[in-house]
Amino acid sequence: MTLAYSVLVVDDHPLLRNGICQLLQAEDEFELFGEVGAGIDALAAMRGDEPDIVLLDLNMKGMSGLDTLNAIRADGITSKVVILTVSDNKQDVIRLLRAGADGYLLKDSDPDELIAQLKQIMLGETIISEQLRPYLQDLNQPDSDTSWIMELTPRELQILQLVAEGMRNRAISDSLHISEGTVKVHIKNLLRKAEAKSRTEMAVRYLNQ
């Protein structure tokens, strides 16, 4: 009897999460370790035991996929972590792989292809959607003047984009439904990471990447 690989599905969209679970349960090589809709719940689910694979959404409410990945690695969890997302953004791909993800797949992947790639990851391979493979050539490149952008969290990148559009803190606060104080904290962190003296300098550096 072939040993089945256990998979924890982490996605805040119930319909999609259910579909992925049904896909996995139809395969003899995989068994469902569990399904959760938030990063904090994923960490709780792995407190006593670890799955072989964590299938992790990138853009989730609360803890993002990157935040969850960082927490997983900080906890010493050795499960294979595969990002499953709609984002084909180059910065997202490089940022997540550098943070310790073992794979990065797009949600429009063919179901059979998804299953095949999950089998490959258990053989020690790094898996990535075919159309994203050209990004791998930049993965091991020395840090450049724009490397700071790839280290930003999804929320920081979101705020940076709004700053580059000329929005002030109050407008950003209203747009993202967060407090103005939280925006100020993010701006302060962005300036530090960008090594910029002003938000204008930071925005110019971002737009000229």
CORFENFEN-V656191 format. One record per residue. N is the residue number from 1. PHI is phi in radians with two decimals (* if undefined). OMEGA is omega as a letter, one per 20 degrees, with the letter a starting at -180 (999 if undefined). Layout:
{{N & PHI & OMEGA} {N & PHI & OMEGA}}
This chain:
{{1 & * & a} {2 & -1.31 & r} {3 & -1.24 & a} {4 & -1.52 & r} {5 & -1.50 & a} {6 & -1.52 & a} {7 & -2.27 & r} {8 & -1.78 & a} {9 & -1.74 & a} {10 & -2.12 & a} {11 & -2.74 & a} {12 & -1.54 & r} {13 & -1.83 & a} {14 & -0.96 & a} {15 & -1.12 & r} {16 & -1.16 & r} {17 & -1.05 & r} {18 & -1.11 & r} {19 & -1.12 & r} {20 & -1.14 & r} {21 & -1.10 & r} {22 & -1.14 & r} {23 & -1.08 & a} {24 & -1.17 & a} {25 & -1.22 & r} {26 & -1.48 & a} {27 & -1.89 & a} {28 & -1.16 & a} {29 & -1.37 & a} {30 & -2.23 & r} {31 & -2.33 & a} {32 & -1.45 & r} {33 & -1.28 & r} {34 & 2.93 & r} {35 & -2.44 & r} {36 & -2.45 & a} {37 & -1.89 & a} {38 & -2.66 & a} {39 & -1.05 & a} {40 & -1.09 & r} {41 & -1.25 & r} {42 & -1.12 & r} {43 & -1.11 & r} {44 & -1.13 & a} {45 & -1.16 & a} {46 & -1.76 & a} {47 & -1.16 & a} {48 & -1.74 & a} {49 & -2.69 & a} {50 & -2.01 & r} {51 & -1.39 & r} {52 & -1.24 & a} {53 & -2.34 & r} {54 & -1.95 & r} {55 & -1.68 & a} {56 & -2.07 & r} {57 & -1.24 & a} {58 & -1.53 & a} {59 & -1.72 & r} {60 & -2.15 & r} {61 & -1.22 & a} {62 & 1.35 & r} {63 & -1.29 & r} {64 & -1.29 & r} {65 & -1.06 & r} {66 & -1.14 & r} {67 & -1.04 & a} {68 & -1.15 & r} {69 & -1.05 & r} {70 & -1.06 & r} {71 & -1.18 & r} {72 & -1.05 & a} {73 & -1.23 & r} {74 & -1.14 & r} {75 & -1.41 & r} {76 & 1.37 & r} {77 & -1.28 & a} {78 & -1.78 & r} {79 & -0.99 & r} {80 & -1.22 & a} {81 & -1.95 & r} {82 & -2.00 & r} {83 & -1.39 & r} {84 & -2.14 & a} {85 & -2.59 & r} {86 & -1.59 & a} {87 & -1.41 & r} {88 & -1.83 & a} {89 & -1.19 & a} {90 & -1.01 & a} {91 & -1.11 & r} {92 & -1.11 & a} {93 & -1.03 & a} {94 & -1.17 & a} {95 & -1.07 & a} {96 & -1.24 & r} {97 & -1.18 & r} {98 & -1.18 & a} {99 & -1.37 & r} {100 & 2.04 & r} {101 & -1.22 & r} {102 & -1.65 & r} {103 & -2.91 & a} {104 & -2.52 & a} {105 & -2.14 & r} {106 & -1.60 & a} {107 & -1.23 & r} {108 & -1.59 & r} {109 & -1.09 & r} {110 & -1.13 & a} {111 & -0.93 & r} {112 & -1.11 & r} {113 & -1.17 & r} {114 & -1.05 & r} {115 & -1.08 & a} {116 & -1.09 & a} {117 & -1.26 & r} {118 & -1.15 & r} {119 & -1.20 & a} {120 & -1.13 & a} {121 & -1.15 & r} {122 & -1.33 & r} {123 & -1.65 & r} {124 & 1.65 & a} {125 & -1.56 & r} {126 & -1.52 & a} {127 & -1.90 & a} {128 & -2.68 & r} {129 & -0.97 & a} {130 & -0.93 & a} {131 & -1.23 & a} {132 & -1.72 & a} {133 & -1.01 & r} {134 & -1.01 & a} {135 & -1.20 & a} {136 & -1.11 & a} {137 & -1.15 & r} {138 & -1.64 & a} {139 & -1.10 & a} {140 & -1.81 & r} {141 & -1.23 & r} {142 & -1.03 & r} {143 & -0.98 & r} {144 & -1.93 & a} {145 & -1.14 & a} {146 & -1.84 & a} {147 & -1.09 & a} {148 & -1.06 & a} {149 & -1.13 & a} {150 & -1.25 & r} {151 & -1.62 & a} {152 & -1.32 & r} {153 & -1.30 & r} {154 & -0.95 & r} {155 & -1.18 & r} {156 & -1.11 & r} {157 & -1.13 & r} {158 & -1.07 & r} {159 & -1.18 & r} {160 & -1.03 & r} {161 & -1.09 & r} {162 & -1.23 & r} {163 & -1.08 & r} {164 & -1.11 & r} {165 & -1.44 & r} {166 & 1.63 & a} {167 & -1.35 & r} {168 & -1.55 & a} {169 & -1.01 & a} {170 & -1.09 & r} {171 & -1.15 & r} {172 & -1.12 & r} {173 & -1.01 & a} {174 & -1.16 & a} {175 & -1.17 & a} {176 & -1.73 & r} {177 & 1.02 & r} {178 & -2.23 & a} {179 & -1.25 & r} {180 & -1.13 & r} {181 & -1.10 & r} {182 & -1.14 & r} {183 & -1.06 & a} {184 & -1.07 & r} {185 & -1.11 & r} {186 & -1.12 & r} {187 & -1.07 & r} {188 & -1.05 & r} {189 & -1.16 & r} {190 & -1.11 & r} {191 & -1.08 & r} {192 & -1.15 & a} {193 & -1.18 & a} {194 & -1.45 & a} {195 & 0.93 & a} {196 & -1.94 & a} {197 & -1.53 & a} {198 & -2.59 & r} {199 & -1.18 & r} {200 & -1.17 & r} {201 & -1.06 & r} {202 & -1.11 & a} {203 & -1.12 & r} {204 & -1.13 & r} {205 & -1.08 & r} {206 & -1.21 & a} {207 & -1.22 & a} {208 & -1.65 & a} {209 & -1.12 & 999}}
